[in-house]
Amino acid sequence: MNPRSVIHRDREILSGTPVFIGTRVPVRILFEYLAAVDSLEAFLDAFPSVSKDQVVAARELASDILEHGARSAG
């Protein structure tokens, strides 16, 4: 699954909050779950409309953004 095809932003859906495509689940909720040391399975159980493939792709996208967006020291 292409990471760039899992997140959608539309002003008509949750006022433009980025959500998983095909759901009304904000992507930030995934990171809140993981920051609280909840398991990926706990997130998927709580939000069954989000697929595991979507979560994996979103994590890859976040990793790419952080890696490419970081400025080198110096």
Beta strands, then each sheet from edge to edge (+ up, - down):
strand 1: 7-8
strand 2: 19-20
sheet 1: 1+ 2-
end
